[in-house]
């Protein structure tokens, strides 16, 4: 389904017809259909809407010259409604957090699955080592070596799936997306949008659930800690055996988190 409201031309998927409204935002290099399995058991209780973000799936590319985080938030923001439940994975989780910061009173619950908001992690050798690994793939991309950049990206975030196991067309598709990955650096590492400004996160008083895999990239645990230190009603669930792609590998864990969010007595009843 293509949605043209509020200037948006995103491609959307909608599942269910339950009363609770859920907006689900996918990871970088993903698409809205990734939420299907996690949403399926809840469709009598909620309506789940999941866009293909700009530059992904069947949606149009990012606007030229705009920050990708700004642009993604701008296309999704008009679809917020009072009492909505926000859920996001990876890059999508950072968008969900930013949208909640902008309209905290409208959000009933926030479910963040492995947000790659590296700026939230405390400075440490672990953070510096991860930044060096990310900088290496940025450098390859800036030199025009997009396929090598994609190989390094997969080494970091691919959950151990060997690069050479992907068909050539998949490798090419990932390589084409590397400029987007590099363009996220100002938002995710430098906090260009000011999401860590004093007093901001503390205003998100809805229940916040953070999910991460026990086998994920180590920096994610530090990101979660940084966020949980400031979000008033945050709790963490560690999914045993899962990596970064917990949404696909362990969708039942995401379903359980969403089910709790839909029934949490602390959730906003706007």
C-alpha positions in Angstrom: 0.0 0.0 0.0 1.4 3.4 -0.9 0.4 6.3 1.4 0.4 9.8 0.0 -0.8 11.7 3.1 1.1 14.7 4.6 3.5 14.8 1.6 4.6 11.2 2.3 5.1 8.8 -0.5 6.2 5.8 1.6 5.3 2.3 0.9 3.3 0.8 3.9 2.3 -2.6 5.1 -0.6 -2.9 7.5 -1.6 -6.0 9.5 -4.5 -6.6 11.8 -7.6 -4.6 12.9 -7.3 -4.5 16.7 -7.9 -1.2 18.6 -4.3 -0.5 19.7 -2.2 1.4 17.1 1.4 0.2 16.5 3.9 2.0 14.3 6.9 -0.3 13.5 10.2 1.0 12.0 12.7 -1.3 10.5 16.5 -1.4 10.5 18.8 0.1 7.9 19.0 -2.0 4.7 15.7 -3.6 5.8 12.0 -3.1 4.9 8.6 -3.0 6.6 7.8 -6.6 5.8 10.4 -7.7 8.4 7.7 -7.1 11.1 5.2 -9.6 9.7 6.2 -12.6 11.9 6.4 -10.6 15.1 3.1 -8.9 14.5 1.1 -12.0 13.4 0.1 -13.3 16.9 -1.3 -9.9 18.0 -3.5 -8.9 15.1 -6.8 -9.2 17.0 -5.4 -6.8 19.6 -3.7 -4.2 17.5 -3.2 -2.7 14.0 0.4 -2.7 13.0 1.6 -0.2 10.3 5.1 -0.6 9.0 6.6 1.7 6.3 9.5 1.1 4.0 11.7 4.0 5.1 13.0 6.3 2.5 15.7 4.7 0.3 14.4 1.2 1.3 12.1 -1.4 -0.2 9.5 0.2 -2.5 9.7 3.7 -1.0 11.3 6.6 -2.9 15.0 7.5 -2.2 16.1 9.9 0.5 15.8 13.6 -0.6 19.1 14.8 -2.0 21.0 17.0 0.4 19.0 16.2 3.6 20.3 14.4 6.6 18.9 10.8 6.4 17.8 10.8 10.1 16.0 14.1 9.6 14.3 13.0 6.4 13.2 9.6 7.8 11.7 11.2 10.9 9.9 13.9 8.8 8.2 11.3 6.6 7.0 9.2 9.5 6.1 12.0 12.0 2.7 12.9 10.4 1.6 9.3 11.0 1.8 9.6 14.8 -1.5 9.5 16.6 -2.4 9.9 20.3 -1.8 6.8 22.3 0.3 5.1 19.7 2.8 2.3 20.5 6.2 2.9 18.8 8.5 0.0 18.1 11.8 0.1 16.1 14.8 -2.0 15.3 18.4 -0.8 15.0 18.3 2.4 12.9 14.5 2.3 13.2 14.8 2.2 17.0 16.7 5.5 16.9 14.0 7.0 14.8 11.3 5.8 17.3 13.3 7.3 20.2 13.6 10.7 18.4 9.9 10.7 17.5 9.0 10.0 21.2 11.3 12.8 22.3 9.4 15.2 20.0 5.9 14.1 21.2 6.3 12.3 24.5 2.7 12.8 25.6 1.4 11.1 22.5 3.3 7.8 23.0 1.7 4.9 24.9 4.8 2.8 24.9 8.2 2.6 23.3 9.9 -0.7 22.3 13.5 -0.3 21.2 15.3 -3.3 19.7 19.0 -2.9 19.6 19.1 0.9 18.9 22.3 1.8 17.1 22.5 5.2 18.9 26.2 4.9 19.7 26.3 8.5 21.1 24.4 7.2 24.1 27.2 4.8 25.1 29.7 6.0 27.7 33.2 6.6 26.4 35.3 3.5 26.8 37.8 1.4 25.0 35.0 -0.7 23.7 33.3 2.3 22.1 36.5 3.6 20.6 37.3 0.2 19.1 33.8 0.0 17.6 34.1 3.5 16.2 37.4 2.5 14.6 35.8 -0.5 12.9 33.0 1.7 11.6 35.5 4.3 10.4 37.2 1.6 8.4 34.1 0.8 6.4 33.3 4.6 6.0 36.8 5.0 4.5 36.3 2.2 2.0 33.1 3.8 0.9 34.5 7.2 0.6 37.3 5.7 -1.6 34.6 4.3 -3.9 35.1 0.7 -2.6 31.4 0.1 -1.8 31.6 -3.6 -2.0 34.5 -3.8 0.5 32.6 -1.4 2.7 29.6 -3.7 2.6 31.9 -6.7 3.4 33.1 -4.8 6.5 29.6 -3.8 7.5 28.5 -7.4 7.3 31.5 -8.5 9.4 30.3 -6.1 12.1 26.5 -6.6 11.9 25.9 -9.8 9.9 25.7 -12.1 13.0 28.5 -14.3 11.7 26.9 -15.0 8.3 29.9 -15.2 5.9 30.0 -12.5 3.2 30.8 -15.0 0.5 27.6 -17.0 1.3 25.5 -14.2 -0.2 24.7 -14.3 -3.9 26.3 -11.7 -6.0 23.1 -9.7 -6.5 22.7 -9.5 -2.7 26.2 -8.3 -2.3 25.6 -5.7 -5.0 22.4 -4.5 -3.3 24.2 -4.1 0.0 27.0 -2.3 -1.7 24.5 0.2 -3.2 23.2 0.9 0.3 26.5 1.8 1.8 26.2 5.6 1.2 23.1 5.5 3.4 25.1 3.7 6.1 27.8 6.3 6.0 25.2 9.1 6.1 23.9 7.9 9.4 27.2 8.8 11.2 26.2 12.4 12.2 23.0 11.3 13.9 24.1 8.0 15.4 27.6 8.9 16.6 27.6 12.7 16.9 23.9 13.1 18.1 23.3 15.8 15.5 19.6 15.9 16.5 20.5 16.6 20.2 18.6 13.6 21.5 20.9 13.5 24.5 20.3 17.1 25.6 19.8 17.6 29.3 16.3 16.8 30.5 15.1 15.3 27.1 15.1 11.6 27.7 13.7 12.1 31.2 10.5 13.5 29.6 9.7 10.1 28.0 7.6 8.8 30.9 5.8 6.0 29.0 7.0 2.4 29.5 10.2 1.7 27.5 11.3 -1.8 26.7 14.8 -2.4 25.3 15.6 -5.8 23.6 19.0 -7.1 22.7 20.4 -10.4 21.7 22.9 -12.1 24.1 25.2 -12.7 21.1 24.9 -9.2 19.6 27.6 -6.6 18.9 29.0 -5.7 22.3 28.5 -1.9 21.9 24.7 -2.4 22.0 24.8 -3.3 25.7 26.6 0.0 26.4 24.0 1.9 24.3 21.2 0.3 26.3 22.9 1.2 29.6 23.3 4.8 28.6 19.6 5.0 27.7 18.4 3.1 30.7 20.3 5.5 33.1 18.0 8.3 31.9 14.7 6.9 30.7 12.4 6.8 33.8 10.4 3.6 33.0 13.0 1.6 31.0 13.5 -2.1 31.3 15.8 -4.5 29.3 15.2 -8.0 28.0 18.2 -10.0 26.8 17.2 -12.7 24.2 19.3 -15.7 24.7 21.1 -16.9 21.6 20.1 -13.9 19.4 22.3 -11.6 17.6 21.6 -8.1 16.2 18.8 -9.4 13.9 16.7 -10.6 16.8 13.6 -9.4 14.9 14.1 -12.0 12.3 15.8 -14.8 14.3 13.6 -14.6 17.4 10.3 -12.9 16.4 8.5 -14.5 19.3 10.6 -12.4 21.7 9.5 -9.2 19.9 5.9 -10.4 20.1 6.2 -10.9 23.8 7.6 -7.4 24.3 4.8 -5.9 22.2 2.2 -7.9 24.1 3.5 -6.6 27.4 3.5 -3.0 26.0 -0.1 -3.3 24.9 -1.2 -4.4 28.4 1.1 -2.4 30.6 -1.0 -0.5 33.2 1.6 2.3 33.1 1.0 2.9 29.4 -0.6 6.2 28.4 -4.4 5.9 27.9 -4.8 9.0 25.7 
